[in-house]
Amino acid sequence: MLRSALVKLKVTPADFVVEEETDLPLSKHAAPYAVFRLSKRSWDTFDLIDLLARRLRVRREDISVGGFKDRHGSTSQVVTVKGGRPRALSDSNFTLQFAGWSEKPVSAREVRGNRFTITVRDIGPGEVPRFERNIESTAQNGLPNYFDEQRFGSARHGAGFMGKEICLGKRENALRLYFTPSKHDDQKTRKLKKCVIESWGSWQKCAGLGFGEYGRILSYLATSPRAYHQALEMIDRRFLLFVVNAYQSFLFNEVLARWLRELAAEEGFPLHSLRYAFGTYEFFETLPRSAADAMLPVPGHDTVVTDERVSRILRAVLTDEGIRQADLRVRQMRRIVVHGIQRAAIVMPEDLGASEAIDDELYPGNKKMTLRFFLPRGSYATILVKRIALATR
């Protein structure tokens, strides 16, 4: 097992800058959807959508985004509001600027990708040459297209995937995971969740701590104590889709890592392993050209795999997880429809470059570098940083 250099990311919001690029057609003439450019830092996307809905006096379902951006950075993205009006909003750590009109809401399909400017800090002086070699190798050969840990934010508490429990029809378990506190929760949310878990079933005990969606669910459970299915249905549909998709993403990571291990064993190229909270990433330095364009499944109930190797690996992953492919059809939850998709196994960053390593003012004696690059939608800049920081020699 090899290691990743102990560098620092996201020390300040300005260290991690993300600008979303979209192909959403804009019009100067009034249309059903108002289009805005949202810039934010230190905001969870779901929480900010709730706030914007209140400020704009629309339903939260009327606000659409093409992706959920990292809260620990400075991000800019397109937001559409059904029935919205031209206006500007600004508050603590966000601004919303009117950009035009659209005939349709923004979705992931309109997002071309994201342009990143990332400052990597606390690099040991002796590690700089390795960073430079890894940048060159990554620019030439790409990197595995893993989902990174922030994709699994709903499972950060380490108690399991809420999406898996939903797929298995274990509604009470899913609701427990929804209320399980995480160290990443703010103090108010953590206090509420702790009360709910410790008083599970005695919903009234925590009613005084309830707020927002949590409060509405607790009020309902106080009158219908075991109506777990109905309680789940009260959760924001986008969040429910998010947690199911997160579990599908984890399954993809497992398929990709096992596929790389088999390929490396056959072709004789080295892999470098890096543990993460939910499994192990496998990274390569070089890859056979024949594998560069491979597509692997983000599995759903409707996934059809024709490649014999990939089919066998997927079956093994599902068996180890104790879930059937048919279970990935979310039954009896009318608002949740998920499908399998194909995802590139390897991603090639565009315009990858780095500044000269200079003295790090926050970590005296060490260096910092600024990386600039573009990734297609759905690919993770933090995976690229992990690859560059990997101690491959």
Sine and cosine of phi, psi and omega as CSV:
sin_phi,cos_phi,sin_psi,cos_psi,sin_omega,cos_omega
0.00,0.00,0.85,-0.52,0.02,-1.00
-1.00,-0.10,0.14,-0.99,-0.13,-0.99
-0.87,-0.49,0.30,-0.95,0.17,-0.99
-0.98,-0.19,0.64,-0.77,0.03,-1.00
-0.85,0.53,0.59,-0.81,-0.06,-1.00
-0.99,0.13,0.93,0.37,0.02,-1.00
-1.00,-0.01,0.16,-0.99,-0.02,-1.00
-0.91,-0.42,0.74,-0.67,0.09,-1.00
-0.87,-0.50,0.46,-0.89,0.15,-0.99
0.85,0.53,0.59,0.81,0.05,-1.00
-0.91,0.42,-0.63,0.78,0.13,-0.99
-0.79,-0.62,0.41,-0.91,0.04,-1.00
-0.83,0.55,-0.52,0.85,-0.02,-1.00
-0.95,0.32,-0.19,0.98,0.02,-1.00
-0.98,0.21,-0.25,0.97,-0.10,-1.00
-0.68,-0.73,1.00,-0.06,-0.09,-1.00
-0.94,-0.33,0.79,-0.62,-0.04,-1.00
-0.79,-0.61,0.80,-0.59,0.08,-1.00
-0.85,-0.53,0.91,-0.42,-0.02,-1.00
-0.97,0.26,0.68,-0.73,0.09,-1.00
-0.91,-0.41,0.81,-0.59,-0.06,-1.00
-0.82,-0.57,0.29,-0.96,0.08,-1.00
-0.94,-0.35,0.37,0.93,-0.01,-1.00
-0.93,0.37,0.86,-0.52,0.01,-1.00
-0.92,0.39,0.73,-0.69,0.01,-1.00
-0.94,-0.35,0.53,-0.85,0.03,-1.00
-0.80,-0.60,0.49,-0.87,0.11,-0.99
-1.00,0.09,-0.19,0.98,-0.05,-1.00
-0.99,-0.15,0.58,-0.82,-0.05,-1.00
-0.82,0.57,0.68,-0.73,-0.03,-1.00
-0.57,-0.82,0.10,-1.00,-0.08,-1.00
-0.87,0.49,-0.41,0.91,-0.08,-1.00
-0.84,-0.54,0.81,-0.59,0.15,-0.99
-0.99,0.12,0.68,-0.73,-0.06,-1.00
-0.94,-0.34,0.72,-0.69,-0.03,-1.00
-0.76,-0.64,0.40,-0.92,0.20,-0.98
-0.97,-0.26,0.88,-0.48,-0.03,-1.00
-0.97,-0.23,0.84,-0.54,0.11,-0.99
-0.92,-0.40,0.75,-0.67,-0.08,-1.00
-0.53,-0.85,0.34,-0.94,0.17,-0.98
-0.52,-0.85,0.59,-0.81,0.03,-1.00
0.88,0.48,0.48,0.88,0.05,-1.00
-0.85,-0.53,0.72,-0.69,0.23,-0.97
-0.97,0.26,0.70,-0.71,-0.09,-1.00
-0.87,0.50,-0.69,0.73,-0.01,-1.00
-0.89,0.46,-0.69,0.73,0.00,-1.00
-0.90,0.44,-0.64,0.77,-0.03,-1.00
-0.94,0.33,-0.59,0.81,0.07,-1.00
-0.87,0.49,-0.66,0.75,0.06,-1.00
-0.86,0.51,-0.70,0.71,-0.01,-1.00
-0.91,0.42,-0.69,0.72,0.00,-1.00
-0.89,0.46,-0.62,0.78,0.03,-1.00
-0.86,0.50,-0.67,0.75,0.02,-1.00
-0.93,0.38,-0.69,0.73,-0.05,-1.00
-0.93,0.38,-0.63,0.78,-0.04,-1.00
-1.00,0.04,-0.12,0.99,0.01,-1.00
0.86,0.52,0.75,0.66,0.10,-0.99
-0.77,-0.64,0.20,-0.98,0.11,-0.99
-0.96,0.28,0.53,-0.85,0.02,-1.00
-0.90,0.44,-0.45,0.90,0.03,-1.00
-0.92,0.38,-0.31,0.95,0.00,-1.00
-0.99,0.11,-0.12,0.99,0.00,-1.00
-0.98,-0.20,0.81,-0.59,-0.04,-1.00
-0.85,-0.53,0.60,-0.80,0.11,-0.99
-0.75,-0.66,0.39,-0.92,0.01,-1.00
-1.00,0.04,-0.19,0.98,0.00,-1.00
-0.11,-0.99,0.28,-0.96,-0.02,-1.00
-0.97,-0.26,0.89,-0.46,-0.12,-0.99
-1.00,-0.02,0.43,-0.90,0.00,-1.00
-0.87,0.49,0.73,-0.68,0.01,-1.00
-0.96,0.27,-0.38,0.92,-0.08,-1.00
-1.00,-0.10,0.90,0.44,0.00,-1.00
-0.02,-1.00,-0.07,-1.00,0.06,-1.00
-0.94,-0.35,0.93,-0.35,-0.15,-0.99
-0.83,-0.56,0.46,-0.89,0.02,-1.00
-0.70,-0.72,0.73,-0.68,-0.05,-1.00
-0.43,-0.90,0.23,-0.97,0.03,-1.00
-1.00,0.04,0.66,-0.75,0.07,-1.00
-0.76,-0.65,0.69,-0.72,0.12,-0.99
-0.90,-0.43,0.54,-0.84,-0.02,-1.00
-0.78,-0.63,0.90,-0.44,0.03,-1.00
-0.91,0.41,0.82,-0.58,-0.01,-1.00
0.96,0.29,0.24,0.97,-0.04,-1.00
-0.96,0.27,0.23,-0.97,0.01,-1.00
-0.85,-0.52,0.44,-0.90,0.05,-1.00
-0.89,0.45,0.85,-0.52,0.06,-1.00
-0.22,-0.98,0.18,-0.98,0.05,-1.00
-0.83,-0.56,0.56,-0.83,0.06,-1.00
-0.75,-0.66,0.56,-0.83,0.16,-0.99
-0.49,-0.87,0.55,-0.83,0.00,-1.00
-0.36,-0.93,-0.25,-0.97,-0.03,-1.00
-0.85,0.53,0.93,-0.37,0.13,-0.99
0.94,0.35,0.35,0.94,0.16,-0.99
-0.43,-0.90,0.46,-0.89,0.16,-0.99
-0.70,-0.72,0.55,-0.83,0.02,-1.00
-0.79,-0.62,0.90,-0.45,-0.05,-1.00
-0.88,-0.48,0.75,-0.66,0.02,-1.00
-0.92,0.40,0.71,-0.70,-0.06,-1.00
-0.87,-0.49,-0.32,0.95,-0.03,-1.00
0.49,-0.87,-0.37,-0.93,-0.07,-1.00
-0.80,-0.60,0.37,-0.93,0.04,-1.00
-0.56,-0.83,0.48,-0.88,0.05,-1.00
-0.99,0.15,-0.19,0.98,-0.04,-1.00
-0.59,-0.81,0.35,-0.94,0.04,-1.00
-0.97,0.25,0.43,-0.90,0.10,-0.99
-0.95,0.32,0.56,-0.83,0.08,-1.00
-0.57,-0.82,0.04,-1.00,-0.01,-1.00
-0.86,0.51,-0.48,0.87,-0.04,-1.00
-0.89,0.46,-0.49,0.87,-0.02,-1.00
-1.00,0.07,-0.15,0.99,-0.03,-1.00
-1.00,0.06,0.88,-0.47,0.04,-1.00
-0.97,0.22,-0.61,0.79,0.01,-1.00
0.28,-0.96,-0.29,-0.96,-0.07,-1.00
-0.71,-0.70,0.65,-0.76,0.07,-1.00
-0.98,-0.20,0.78,-0.63,-0.13,-0.99
-0.90,-0.43,0.60,-0.80,0.21,-0.98
-0.76,-0.65,0.94,-0.34,-0.17,-0.99
-0.81,-0.58,0.80,-0.60,0.09,-1.00
-1.00,-0.09,0.87,-0.50,0.05,-1.00
-0.99,-0.17,0.83,-0.56,-0.11,-0.99
-0.92,-0.39,0.21,-0.98,0.13,-0.99
0.89,0.46,0.64,0.77,0.04,-1.00
-1.00,0.06,0.83,-0.56,0.06,-1.00
-0.88,0.47,0.64,-0.76,-0.03,-1.00
-0.80,0.60,-0.60,0.80,0.00,-1.00
-0.96,0.29,-0.20,0.98,-0.02,-1.00
-1.00,-0.02,-0.19,0.98,-0.08,-1.00
-0.86,0.51,-0.72,0.69,0.01,-1.00
-0.85,0.52,-0.63,0.78,0.03,-1.00
-0.90,0.43,-0.67,0.75,0.06,-1.00
-0.84,0.54,-0.70,0.71,-0.04,-1.00
-0.91,0.42,-0.65,0.76,0.06,-1.00
-0.89,0.45,-0.69,0.73,-0.03,-1.00
-0.92,0.38,-0.55,0.83,0.07,-1.00
-0.89,0.45,-0.71,0.70,0.00,-1.00
-0.89,0.45,-0.70,0.71,0.00,-1.00
-0.89,0.46,-0.67,0.74,-0.02,-1.00
-0.92,0.39,-0.63,0.77,0.04,-1.00
-0.89,0.45,-0.56,0.83,-0.05,-1.00
-0.99,0.10,-0.60,0.80,-0.18,-0.98
-0.91,-0.42,-0.14,0.99,-0.03,-1.00
0.98,0.22,-0.25,-0.97,-0.03,-1.00
-0.43,-0.90,0.33,-0.94,0.04,-1.00
-0.88,0.47,0.63,-0.78,-0.12,-0.99
-1.00,-0.02,0.79,0.61,-0.02,-1.00
-0.93,0.37,0.45,-0.89,0.32,-0.95
-0.98,0.18,0.67,-0.74,-0.01,-1.00
-0.99,-0.11,0.07,-1.00,-0.20,-0.98
-0.87,0.49,-0.49,0.87,0.00,-1.00
-0.91,0.41,-0.35,0.94,0.09,-1.00
-0.90,0.44,-0.43,0.90,-0.07,-1.00
-0.97,-0.25,0.54,0.84,-0.05,-1.00
-0.83,0.56,-0.55,0.83,-0.01,-1.00
-0.94,0.35,-0.18,0.98,0.02,-1.00
-0.91,-0.42,0.29,0.96,-0.06,-1.00
-0.90,0.43,-0.34,0.94,0.00,-1.00
-0.95,0.32,-0.20,0.98,0.06,-1.00
0.99,0.17,0.14,0.99,-0.05,-1.00
-1.00,-0.06,-0.08,1.00,0.02,-1.00
0.80,-0.60,0.08,-1.00,-0.05,-1.00
-1.00,-0.05,0.89,-0.46,0.08,-1.00
-0.85,0.53,-0.63,0.78,0.00,-1.00
-0.88,0.48,-0.59,0.80,0.03,-1.00
-0.90,0.44,-0.69,0.73,-0.01,-1.00
-0.91,0.42,-0.59,0.81,0.07,-1.00
-0.90,0.44,-0.71,0.71,0.00,-1.00
-0.89,0.46,-0.59,0.81,-0.01,-1.00
-0.99,0.16,-0.04,1.00,0.01,-1.00
0.97,0.22,0.29,0.96,-0.01,-1.00
-1.00,-0.06,0.99,0.17,-0.17,-0.99
-0.91,0.42,-0.67,0.75,-0.01,-1.00
-0.90,0.43,-0.69,0.73,0.04,-1.00
-0.86,0.51,-0.67,0.75,0.00,-1.00
-0.89,0.46,-0.67,0.74,-0.01,-1.00
-0.92,0.38,-0.59,0.81,0.07,-1.00
-0.87,0.50,-0.69,0.73,0.00,-1.00
-0.92,0.39,-0.55,0.84,0.06,-1.00
-0.88,0.48,-0.60,0.80,-0.04,-1.00
-0.99,-0.12,0.02,1.00,-0.01,-1.00
-0.96,0.28,0.82,-0.57,-0.06,-1.00
-0.95,0.32,0.46,-0.89,0.05,-1.00
-0.79,-0.62,0.46,-0.89,0.03,-1.00
-0.90,0.44,-0.26,0.97,0.00,-1.00
-1.00,0.08,-0.20,0.98,0.03,-1.00
-0.94,0.35,0.50,-0.87,0.13,-0.99
-0.95,0.32,0.22,-0.98,-0.13,-0.99
-0.87,0.49,-0.66,0.75,-0.01,-1.00
-0.89,0.45,-0.72,0.69,0.00,-1.00
-0.92,0.39,-0.66,0.75,-0.02,-1.00
-0.90,0.44,-0.63,0.78,0.02,-1.00
-0.90,0.44,-0.69,0.73,0.03,-1.00
-0.89,0.46,-0.76,0.65,-0.05,-1.00
-0.89,0.46,-0.65,0.76,0.02,-1.00
-0.86,0.50,-0.68,0.74,0.03,-1.00
-0.89,0.47,-0.70,0.71,-0.05,-1.00
-0.90,0.44,-0.72,0.69,-0.03,-1.00
-0.91,0.42,-0.67,0.74,-0.03,-1.00
-0.95,0.31,-0.40,0.92,-0.03,-1.00
-0.91,-0.41,0.48,0.88,-0.15,-0.99
-0.76,0.65,0.81,-0.58,-0.01,-1.00
1.00,-0.08,-0.39,0.92,0.07,-1.00
-0.99,-0.17,0.94,0.34,-0.20,-0.98
-0.89,0.46,-0.53,0.85,-0.09,-1.00
-0.91,0.42,-0.45,0.89,-0.05,-1.00
-0.87,0.49,-0.45,0.89,-0.08,-1.00
-0.95,-0.30,0.10,0.99,-0.08,-1.00
-0.85,0.52,-0.59,0.81,-0.04,-1.00
-0.93,0.36,-0.30,0.96,0.00,-1.00
-1.00,-0.10,-0.14,0.99,-0.11,-0.99
-0.92,0.38,0.56,-0.83,0.09,-1.00
-0.42,-0.91,0.45,-0.89,0.06,-1.00
0.81,0.58,-0.65,-0.76,-0.03,-1.00
-0.89,0.46,-0.63,0.77,0.04,-1.00
-0.85,0.52,-0.69,0.72,-0.02,-1.00
-0.90,0.44,-0.67,0.74,0.00,-1.00
-0.89,0.45,-0.64,0.76,0.00,-1.00
-0.93,0.38,-0.67,0.74,0.01,-1.00
-0.91,0.42,-0.63,0.78,0.04,-1.00
-0.89,0.46,-0.65,0.76,0.02,-1.00
-0.92,0.39,-0.70,0.72,-0.02,-1.00
-0.92,0.40,-0.45,0.89,0.04,-1.00
-0.89,0.46,-0.49,0.87,0.02,-1.00
-0.99,-0.15,-0.35,0.94,0.01,-1.00
-0.71,-0.71,0.98,0.21,-0.25,-0.97
-0.85,0.52,-0.48,0.88,-0.06,-1.00
-0.91,-0.42,0.35,0.94,-0.02,-1.00
-1.00,0.07,0.90,0.44,-0.10,-1.00
-0.91,0.40,-0.63,0.78,0.00,-1.00
-0.88,0.47,-0.75,0.67,-0.01,-1.00
-0.90,0.43,-0.58,0.82,0.04,-1.00
-0.90,0.44,-0.67,0.74,0.05,-1.00
-0.88,0.47,-0.61,0.80,0.00,-1.00
-0.90,0.44,-0.31,0.95,0.00,-1.00
-0.99,0.13,-0.21,0.98,0.00,-1.00
-0.97,0.25,0.58,-0.81,0.04,-1.00
-0.73,0.69,0.82,-0.57,-0.04,-1.00
-0.82,0.57,-0.62,0.79,-0.01,-1.00
-0.90,0.44,-0.58,0.81,0.03,-1.00
-0.94,0.35,-0.66,0.75,0.03,-1.00
-0.88,0.48,-0.69,0.73,0.07,-1.00
-0.88,0.47,-0.64,0.77,-0.02,-1.00
-0.87,0.50,-0.71,0.71,-0.08,-1.00
-0.96,0.29,-0.56,0.83,0.07,-1.00
-0.93,0.35,-0.70,0.72,0.05,-1.00
-0.88,0.48,-0.56,0.83,0.03,-1.00
-0.88,0.47,-0.66,0.76,0.02,-1.00
-0.92,0.38,-0.65,0.76,0.08,-1.00
-0.86,0.52,-0.62,0.79,0.00,-1.00
-0.91,0.42,-0.64,0.77,0.07,-1.00
-0.87,0.49,-0.68,0.74,0.02,-1.00
-0.88,0.47,-0.64,0.76,0.07,-1.00
-0.86,0.51,-0.71,0.70,0.01,-1.00
-0.84,0.54,-0.67,0.75,0.00,-1.00
-0.91,0.41,-0.67,0.74,0.04,-1.00
-0.88,0.47,-0.72,0.70,-0.04,-1.00
-0.89,0.46,-0.71,0.70,-0.01,-1.00
-0.89,0.46,-0.68,0.73,-0.01,-1.00
-0.94,0.35,-0.61,0.80,0.04,-1.00
-0.88,0.48,-0.69,0.73,0.02,-1.00
-0.91,0.43,-0.63,0.78,0.01,-1.00
-0.89,0.46,-0.70,0.72,0.00,-1.00
-0.91,0.41,-0.68,0.74,-0.01,-1.00
-0.90,0.44,-0.67,0.74,0.00,-1.00
-0.90,0.43,-0.64,0.77,0.01,-1.00
-0.90,0.44,-0.60,0.80,-0.02,-1.00
-0.97,0.25,-0.69,0.72,-0.14,-0.99
-1.00,-0.03,-0.24,0.97,0.08,-1.00
0.98,0.22,0.53,0.85,0.09,-1.00
-0.95,-0.32,0.49,-0.87,-0.07,-1.00
-0.98,0.21,0.48,-0.88,0.15,-0.99
-0.86,-0.51,0.45,-0.89,0.02,-1.00
-0.83,-0.56,0.86,-0.51,-0.14,-0.99
-1.00,-0.07,0.58,-0.81,0.05,-1.00
-0.63,-0.78,0.88,-0.48,0.03,-1.00
-0.94,0.33,0.59,-0.81,0.20,-0.98
-0.71,-0.71,0.01,-1.00,-0.19,-0.98
-0.86,0.51,-0.43,0.90,-0.13,-0.99
-0.88,-0.47,0.03,1.00,-0.02,-1.00
0.18,-0.98,-0.57,-0.82,-0.03,-1.00
-0.72,-0.70,0.77,-0.64,0.16,-0.99
-1.00,0.06,0.62,-0.79,0.15,-0.99
-0.91,-0.41,0.81,-0.59,0.00,-1.00
-0.90,-0.44,0.50,-0.86,0.05,-1.00
-0.89,-0.46,0.34,-0.94,0.18,-0.98
-1.00,-0.08,-0.71,0.71,0.10,-1.00
-0.77,-0.64,0.35,-0.94,-0.07,-1.00
-0.61,-0.79,0.62,-0.78,0.07,-1.00
-0.83,0.56,0.67,-0.74,-0.04,-1.00
-0.84,0.54,-0.51,0.86,-0.03,-1.00
-0.91,0.42,-0.35,0.94,-0.03,-1.00
-1.00,-0.08,-0.14,0.99,-0.15,-0.99
-0.89,0.45,-0.50,0.87,-0.07,-1.00
-0.97,-0.24,0.24,0.97,-0.06,-1.00
-0.90,0.44,0.59,-0.81,0.09,-1.00
-0.89,-0.45,0.67,-0.75,0.00,-1.00
-0.80,-0.59,0.39,-0.92,-0.07,-1.00
-0.99,0.12,0.71,-0.70,0.38,-0.92
-1.00,0.01,0.99,-0.16,-0.34,-0.94
-0.94,0.33,0.61,-0.79,0.15,-0.99
-0.71,-0.70,0.03,-1.00,-0.02,-1.00
-0.89,0.45,-0.42,0.91,-0.08,-1.00
-0.98,-0.19,0.18,0.98,-0.01,-1.00
-0.93,0.38,0.75,-0.66,0.09,-1.00
-0.87,-0.49,0.85,-0.53,-0.03,-1.00
-0.91,-0.41,0.84,-0.54,-0.01,-1.00
-0.99,-0.11,-0.38,0.92,0.02,-1.00
-0.97,0.26,0.82,-0.57,-0.11,-0.99
-0.89,0.45,-0.67,0.74,-0.01,-1.00
-0.90,0.44,-0.75,0.67,-0.04,-1.00
-0.90,0.43,-0.64,0.77,0.02,-1.00
-0.87,0.49,-0.69,0.72,0.00,-1.00
-0.91,0.42,-0.68,0.73,0.01,-1.00
-0.90,0.45,-0.68,0.73,0.01,-1.00
-0.88,0.48,-0.69,0.72,0.02,-1.00
-0.87,0.50,-0.65,0.76,-0.02,-1.00
-0.92,0.40,-0.65,0.76,0.02,-1.00
-0.89,0.46,-0.72,0.70,-0.01,-1.00
-0.91,0.42,-0.63,0.78,0.03,-1.00
-0.89,0.46,-0.71,0.71,0.01,-1.00
-0.90,0.44,-0.50,0.87,0.01,-1.00
-0.99,0.12,-0.19,0.98,-0.02,-1.00
0.94,0.35,0.59,0.80,-0.02,-1.00
-0.66,-0.75,0.53,-0.85,0.04,-1.00
-0.99,-0.14,0.41,-0.91,0.05,-1.00
-0.87,0.49,-0.59,0.81,0.01,-1.00
-0.89,0.46,-0.42,0.91,0.01,-1.00
-0.93,0.36,-0.31,0.95,-0.02,-1.00
-0.97,0.26,-0.03,1.00,0.22,-0.98
-1.00,0.06,0.89,-0.45,-0.04,-1.00
-0.98,0.20,0.95,-0.32,-0.07,-1.00
-1.00,-0.02,0.51,-0.86,0.15,-0.99
0.90,0.44,0.31,0.95,0.16,-0.99
-0.81,-0.58,1.00,-0.07,-0.23,-0.97
-0.88,0.48,-0.42,0.91,-0.07,-1.00
-1.00,0.03,-0.12,0.99,-0.12,-0.99
-0.92,-0.40,0.95,-0.31,0.06,-1.00
-0.81,-0.58,0.88,-0.48,-0.01,-1.00
-0.82,-0.57,0.49,-0.87,-0.01,-1.00
-0.75,-0.66,0.32,-0.95,0.15,-0.99
-0.99,0.14,0.46,-0.89,0.08,-1.00
-0.70,-0.71,0.21,-0.98,0.13,-0.99
-0.98,-0.19,0.65,-0.76,-0.04,-1.00
-0.74,-0.67,0.64,-0.77,0.04,-1.00
-0.86,0.51,0.73,-0.68,0.04,-1.00
-0.95,0.30,-0.54,0.84,-0.06,-1.00
-0.85,-0.53,0.65,-0.76,0.05,-1.00
-0.86,-0.51,0.66,-0.75,0.05,-1.00
-0.96,-0.27,0.91,-0.41,0.06,-1.00
-0.93,0.38,0.58,-0.81,0.05,-1.00
-0.99,-0.17,0.59,-0.81,0.12,-0.99
0.84,0.54,0.57,0.82,-0.02,-1.00
-0.95,0.31,0.84,-0.54,0.05,-1.00
-0.47,-0.88,0.24,-0.97,-0.04,-1.00
-0.63,-0.78,0.52,-0.86,0.10,-1.00
-0.96,0.29,0.21,-0.98,0.16,-0.99
-0.91,0.42,0.60,-0.80,0.07,-1.00
-0.93,0.36,0.81,-0.59,0.00,-1.00
-0.81,-0.59,0.20,-0.98,-0.01,-1.00
-0.87,0.49,0.69,-0.73,0.00,-1.00
-1.00,-0.03,0.92,-0.39,-0.05,-1.00
-0.92,0.38,-0.37,0.93,0.00,-1.00
-1.00,0.00,-0.36,0.93,-0.01,-1.00
-0.75,-0.66,0.99,0.17,-0.09,-1.00
-0.81,0.58,0.67,-0.74,-0.01,-1.00
1.00,-0.06,-0.28,0.96,0.03,-1.00
-0.92,-0.39,0.05,-1.00,-0.12,-0.99
-0.91,-0.42,0.25,-0.97,0.15,-0.99
-0.71,-0.70,0.49,-0.87,0.06,-1.00
-0.72,-0.69,0.52,-0.85,0.08,-1.00
-0.93,-0.36,0.84,-0.54,0.03,-1.00
-0.99,-0.15,0.62,-0.78,0.09,-1.00
-0.74,-0.68,0.74,-0.68,-0.03,-1.00
-0.18,-0.98,0.20,-0.98,0.05,-1.00
-0.84,-0.54,0.69,-0.73,0.07,-1.00
-0.82,-0.58,0.59,-0.81,0.09,-1.00
-0.91,0.42,0.33,-0.94,-0.06,-1.00
-0.82,0.57,0.60,-0.80,0.06,-1.00
1.00,0.04,-0.15,0.99,0.03,-1.00
-0.99,-0.12,0.49,-0.87,-0.22,-0.97
-0.95,-0.33,0.85,-0.53,0.04,-1.00
-0.89,0.46,-0.56,0.83,-0.02,-1.00
-0.93,0.38,-0.46,0.89,0.11,-0.99
-0.92,0.38,-0.65,0.76,0.05,-1.00
-0.88,0.48,-0.68,0.73,0.02,-1.00
-0.90,0.44,-0.65,0.76,0.03,-1.00
-0.88,0.47,-0.64,0.77,0.03,-1.00
-0.89,0.45,-0.68,0.74,-0.04,-1.00
-0.93,0.35,-0.55,0.83,-0.03,-1.00
-0.99,0.11,-0.08,1.00,-0.10,-1.00
-0.93,0.37,0.70,-0.71,0.03,-1.00
-0.99,0.12,1.00,0.09,-0.11,-0.99
-1.00,0.10,-0.18,0.98,0.02,-1.00
-0.77,-0.64,0.00,0.00,0.00,0.00
